[in-house]
Each structure stands twice: as structure tokens, then as C-alpha cells.
């Protein structure tokens, strides 16, 4: 496992992290299907054993259950991992609504601290606010209050669009941005990632496997249970994702042969971590095997430029992985 500077913060994180959306379970929907807590905890422990030190969740995942599972699993960690969670989806009335009010953030952070079993949350992220909310700055001021109170270590924002990301990059109080970036979603690549790198803002890449389709283990015949976010995806869209994953696999096999040394999921992760602006990428895992496969992507050597050229064409501007701020494994 390689370790990377987390922007200009003093944190050092594993370049492959662990996304804990799925381990929140499917009791309230908006997840990745049913889970078993013992299996989820085993997956988190496997990630720890593989050198993963960055774990990302949100209070709304499983209505607090993801934080509880993560807190239980990390309680026995030999060294202190970096924990990131998110706030803004107020689910305490039984349904979810956006709430970035000062009172709610002060209430929600205490609940997250309790569920995670920690005294401070390392990275506290607003969960998908609008560009207008970010630009107004009041909610960032509330996070500054929580930071000054010692309840959070660093301020982050999870975004959907480039406009939202650029709004974050105008506020020097924001230290980390979480965004969607993968082989099939590269709209953040030019302006956002370039600007973040120049300003030393940490970037957390989410949905690296395109909702699991880039893992290469799905087929058009797969069915998903209600509550799984893929259940309601239009059939045509899913067919496009299947087709894209098949194409990436074909390119991989054309370079490495019929038995490539890396899996499709590992290729997808390596594409992301080769970009010098990326601090860490957070693939989800619901099993020990998935956690181990994800973590191993850091150890397989760099992704060949010929793969990128075959995939995107000769005019694609390749990121230079030699500019990545690699660090020694932290002694925590």
C-alpha cells in the first residue's frame, strides 16, 4: 500500500481507502443490497490488515448503521485510522431531507461521534450541498465552530457537479472535496482536479467502480432487490454500463493477455490513483475478498500508458503519476 499527503493537512492516508456506504445495509433503501454485519466487520478488518487507513461513511447510510458498524470494527485497530463521515441528510424524523442548519450540524456531529466511538472525526464533510449553499459560506462557518470545539479535525464537502467543486475551491476553509471520478465519469478531470492540485486541496474519489459495474462481475441478466440503487436505474443506462465494462476488459486483455495480472476493478482503481490530484479513492466492499482485491490495486505497479491510449485515444491528456505526493506509511 502506498500513502499520500491529504492535501495540505498533516494527515497521511492510504491511496486506496474504504467506502462504507454498502455496509450500512438496505433497511432504509438507497444502498447496495442486504448485508451481514459480521461479514461487513470482517471486510473492514481485512482492509486494515491490507494497509488501508482511510475509511469514509455518512450518518445517513443505513440511518446511522454504517457509522455503528465502522465504529465497532475500528475499535480494535492497532493504529488509529483516518475516519471521514458526512452530514446534511436529516433522517431523524424517519425520512431524509437536506438540512445544513447550524442547530442540526451541532446535533448531528454529536450523534456521529457517539456511533463511531471517537472523540474527534478526522474529516467532516457536508453531504452534497448546492453550489449556492457552499458559496454563501455560513455552513462552512458552522464547521469551523465544530473544528474549534475539537469535534472535527478537518473540513470537507462532498459534491456532485464541477460547479459545486469549484465553489468549494474558492473557500480556503475547505480542506477536502469528495467527488465522482472514474473511467466513465471524467468531467472533474480538467479544471477541478487541476485547480485542487494547485491549491493543495485533498480530493477523495468516490464511485470508482461506477456503482459496481466496473468490477466486471455483473451481467445484463442481473436483478437487484428493491432499495438497491441499481434497482431503479433505467435498463438502457445499465446496458451502457455493462457495455463499457466489457470494452475496458477487452482493452485490458489485449495488453496483458487472456489472464491479466490485474482485475477489472483494480484497473479502474489504478486509473484513478495515478492522477496526482487524488489523495485517496474509496471503493466499497461487502466481503473480505472485495476488500483485499481493492487494496491490492496499490501494489500492482503503475497502469501502463498504452492502456490509457488504447482506451481513450492518442489525444487524451494523461495525468502524470510521478507528481503524486507519496509518503511513508504513517506511524500512528
C-alpha positions, 0 to 999 in steps of 0.5 A, a space after each residue: 500500500 502506498 500513502 499520500 499527503 491529504 492535501 495540505 493537512 498533516 494527515 497521511 492516508 492510504 491511496 486506496 481507502 474504504 467506502 462504507 456506504 454498502 455496509 450500512 445495509 438496505 433497511 432504509 433503501 438507497 444502498 447496495 443490497 442486504 448485508 451481514 454485519 459480521 461479514 461487513 466487520 470482517 471486510 473492514 478488518 481485512 482492509 486494515 490488515 491490507 494497509 488501508 487507513 482511510 475509511 469514509 461513511 455518512 450518518 445517513 447510510 443505513 440511518 446511522 448503521 454504517 457509522 455503528 458498524 465502522 465504529 465497532 470494527 475500528 475499535 480494535 485497530 492497532 493504529 488509529 485510522 483516518 475516519 471521514 463521515 458526512 452530514 446534511 441528510 436529516 433522517 431523524 424524523 424517519 425520512 431524509 431531507 437536506 438540512 445544513 442548519 447550524 442547530 442540526 450540524 451541532 446535533 448531528 456531529 454529536 450523534 456521529 461521534 457517539 456511533 463511531 466511538 471517537 472523540 474527534 472525526 478526522 474529516 467532516 464533510 457536508 453531504 452534497 450541498 448546492 453550489 449556492 449553499 457552499 458559496 454563501 459560506 455560513 455552513 462552512 462557518 458552522 464547521 469551523 465552530 465544530 473544528 474549534 470545539 475539537 469535534 472535527 479535525 478537518 473540513 470537507 464537502 462532498 459534491 456532485 457537479 464541477 460547479 459545486 467543486 469549484 465553489 468549494 475551491 474558492 473557500 480556503 476553509 475547505 480542506 477536502 472535496 469528495 467527488 465522482 471520478 472514474 473511467 466513465 465519469 471524467 468531467 472533474 478531470 480538467 479544471 477541478 482536479 487541476 485547480 485542487 492540485 494547485 491549491 493543495 486541496 485533498 480530493 477523495 474519489 468516490 464511485 470508482 467502480 461506477 456503482 459496481 459495474 466496473 468490477 466486471 462481475 455483473 451481467 445484463 441478466 442481473 436483478 437487484 432487490 428493491 432499495 438497491 440503487 441499481 434497482 431503479 436505474 433505467 435498463 438502457 443506462 445499465 446496458 451502457 454500463 455493462 457495455 463499457 465494462 466489457 470494452 475496458 476488459 477487452 482493452 485490458 486483455 489485449 495488453 496483458 493477455 487472456 489472464 491479466 495480472 490485474 482485475 477489472 476493478 483494480 484497473 479502474 482503481 489504478 486509473 484513478 490513483 495515478 492522477 496526482 490530484 487524488 489523495 485517496 479513492 474509496 471503493 466499497 466492499 461487502 466481503 473480505 475478498 472485495 476488500 483485499 482485491 481493492 487494496 491490492 490495486 496499490 501494489 500492482 505497479 503503475 497502469 501502463 500508458 498504452 492502456 490509457 491510449 488504447 482506451 481513450 485515444 492518442 489525444 487524451 491528456 494523461 495525468 502524470 503519476 510521478 507528481 503524486 505526493 507519496 509518503 511513508 506509511 504513517 506511524 500512528 
